[in-house]
């Protein structure tokens, strides 16, 4: 069966990631190269409305490295998708020009809805068949969190302006965060969830699937890993209580303790507390809403397949 060699780039608020893969006409994806750099493109965007010069340079430097890898792999099609931080930035044209110079393609600033659809397609490509639908896919990024409910396709979705970087900059300033800071952050997330459930009926969830760096990091902690092991994190099905306990531990840990955690990427040390807080709030709300609907949500599934896989599959 004929296949196309594609490169997908996902540039979010905290990290920029590359996937080079072969995709055939039946929608099968063979991964060749997957990379991630923490560049914190969204540094200060929530406060200033602009991309910081140093954040822009970090991101374009990583893009130039990816361009070298893409050329060496003989890629036929490239798609560069940018999400929350770029949607919010007034000076995004400088970013667009830099990416075009490096990769020869235009940046696609996608809506929260399209981000949700790509995340759902990528995540369910990795778990469908192993777990029962409907799936609630939660893509917890640096600037936004997407909630997507569906079976074979998206039935309902929403993008919330809460994420690990945004919540850190808004609320969590102490080391470790104070009780008052934590309560303010929780109240912020809960208010967004109150709005979100009007669009996405969380009570219809059968399988809760989490993806992206904050959630995979929480999963690594819950698994007791001493170093990050992608093959163990992907597909992990853990009791809700275990995941919530890891969220609480990461939220309470001082920076020095987090830095010593071998599974935790150095670029996530400063924002994982907020990421864990957001994830814990989403889990608890989903559990409560499923219970209110007469069901039971007892476990959480983690997927290493995410929006990158969705972007790559969209080019197949």
N, C-alpha and C positions, 0 to 999 in steps of 0.2 A: 504493500500500500504506500502511495506517495506521501511524503511528509515535507513540511516546511520548517526551516530553521529560523527561529524567531528569538528576539530579545525583548523582554519586558522590564521596564524600569518603573518603580513605584517610589515617588519622592513625597514623603510625609513631613510631619512637623518635627519629628525627632530623628528619623533615619532615612537613608536612601538605599534602595535594594535593587539588585539585578538578578534576573533569571534568564539564562540562555537554555533553550529547549527545542527539541524536535516535536512538532505536533502533526499528527496524521489526520486524514479526512474524517475518521471516525471519532475524533476528539480525544485520542490517546496522547498523553504527554510524556516524553522521555527527557528527564532533567539532565543537562550537561554541565551547568555551572550555576551556582547560587551564591550571592555575596551580599553583605550588609555592612554599611558604615554609619555610625552615629554622627550626624553632622549638625543636628539641632537647628535646622533651617528656621523653625518657628520661634527662635529665641527672641523674646520681647514683643512678638507680633500682637499678642492680646492687649498689651499696654500701649504700644506706639502706632500700630497699624501699618508698620513697614518692616521689610526684611533688613536685619542688621548687616552692615558691610562684611563683618568677619564671618557671619553665618553664611552669607552668600558665597564668599570665597571658599569656605570649607566644602560647600555643596558642589560648586563647580569643579573644584579639584577632584572630588570623587567621581564626578560625571566624566571628566577627562580620562580617568583611570578605566572607567567602564567602557568608554569609547575604544580604548586600545584592546580590551578583551573581546568586545563585539566584533571588531575588525578581524582579529586573529581567529575567531570561531567561524568566520564565513557566513555570518547571519544574513538572511534575505530580507527580513522585515523587523523594524524596531518600533516600539510604541512606548513613549515616555509620558507617564501619568503623574500629575501632581494633585495633591489633595488639600487638606484643611489650611495649612499655613499660607499657601499661595493664593487660595481663594480670598483670604483676608488682607493681603498686602497691597498697598498703594503702588509700591515701586517694583512690581513684579516683572515689568518689561526688561529690566536689567538681567533678571534670571532667565527669561525666555531667550534673550539674545545669546547669553552664555551657553545655554544648552544647545541651541541651534548651531553655534560655532563648533561645539565639541562633537556632537552626534549627527548633525545634519538633518534633524527632525524637529518638528514643532512640539512644544509642550502642550499637552492636553490637560486643561484644568477642568476636572470632572466635577459634577454636582454630587452632593451627598447621596442622592438616589442612585446615580450610576455607580458610585463607590460601593454602595451596599450590594448592588446586583453583581458586580465583579467579585466582591468578597464572598458572596453566597455561592457563586459558581465555583470559585476556587476551593472553598472550604468543603463543600459537599462532594466535590470530585474525590476528596480524600477519605470521606467517612460513609458515603452512601452505600447501602448494602450491609454495612456492619452494625448500623443503628437505625432505630425506627424513626420515621417522620411523623408529624411535621418537625422541622429543625428550627430552632432559634439560633441564628449565627450572630455572635457578638464580636465585632472587630474594634478592639480598643486601641486607638492610636494616641499620638501625642497631643493633637489638637481637637480631635472629635472621636466619638464612639458611634458606630453604626449598629443598629438592631434590625435584623432581617429575619422574617418568618416565611417559611415556604416548605414545599415538598419537592417537586421536580423543578419548580421555578419560584420566583419571588411572589408571595401573596401580599405582603405588607412590609414596609421598611421606613426607617426614619434615621436621620443623622443628628446626634446631639452634640452641642458645643461643649463637651467635657472630654478631657483626655489627660494623660499623665503630665505633659508639660504645662498645659493650660491650668490644671488644678494646682500644680506645684507653685506656679507663678502667682496665682490668685490667693492661695490660702496657706500652703505648708512652708513656713519660713524658718521654723526652729529645728534644732537637731537634738533628739527626734522631735517630730511635730507635737505641739502642745494639745491638750484636750480641747481647748477653745478652737484652735485651728482645725482640728479634725472634725469637730461638730459643725463648723461653718462649711467645710468642704462637703460633708455628708448632706447637709441641708441643700447645698447647691445641686448636688447630683440627684437628690430625691425630687427636687422641683422639676428638673429636666425629665426624670422618669415619669412624673405625674403627667406631664405633657405628652411624652412619648407613647404611653399606653392608650391614648386616644386614637393613635394611628396604628399601633402594633399590639394586637391582643396577646400579651405574654402568657395568659392562661391557657392558650391553645398548644403550648410547647410540649412535645414528647421528648426530644433530645436537645439539650443545651450544648452548643458548640462554641468554644472560645478560641480566638486566634489573635496573633500579633504579639509584639515583644513583652508587654507587661504580663499578659496571660501565660505565655510560654515560660516566663521567668517564675511566676507563681507556681506553675506546674512542676518545674524543676525543683523548687524548694519542697513542694509537697511529696515529691518522689524521693527526697533525701539525697539528691545528686551532689557530688563534690565538684564536678565539672559538667558543663553543658553537654548533653547527649541528645542530639536531635531525634535519633531513631527511637529513644525511649519516651521522649516528650510527645512525639506525634502519635495520635490515637489513644493516648492515656485516658482512661475512664476512672475517675476518682470520686469518692463520696463527697457530697456537698460539705459536710462537716470538716473534712480534711483540707479542702481547698480554702474554706473560710478561716481555718486556723492558720494556714500559711499566709493568707492576706493580712491577718492581724499581726503575725510575727514580723513580716516585712515592714508594716506600718510603724511598729513600735521600735524597730532596730535603729540604733544610732548609725550615723554615716560610716564610722570606722568599722562597725560590725558588718554592714552591707558590703563595704569595699573588700572585706576578707572572704566573701562568699564566692567560691570558685566558679559557680554556674552563672554568676551575674555579670553581664557585659559591663565594662567600665563606664560606657556611655549612658547606662541606665541607672547608675548608682544614685544620682540626684533626683530621679523622677519615679523610681519604682514604688515608693511609699504611696504616692498619689494614684499610680496605676492600680496598685493592690486595693486601695480604698474604693475606686470606681468599680472594679470587678466585684468586690464583695457586695456593694450596693445593688448591682445588676442581678447577681445571683439570688440575693435575698428577696428582691422584688419578684423575680421569676418564680421562685419557689412558692412565695405567698399567693401569687395570682393563679398558679396551677392548682394549689390546694383549694383556693376559693372556687375554682371551676370543677372541683370534685376529683382531681387527679393527684398524682404524687411525682415530684421531681427530686430524685435522690442522688443523682450522679451528674458529673460535668465531664464533657469530652473536650480534649484539646486537639486542634489541628495545626500542623505546620504548613498545610496547604492553605493559601489565603488569596488576597487580591492579586499578588504576582502571578499565581497560577491562572486566575481568572483572566488577567490581561493577556497572558500567553495563549490561552485557549481561544480568546476572541480573534486571534490572528490565524488560527488553524484553517 
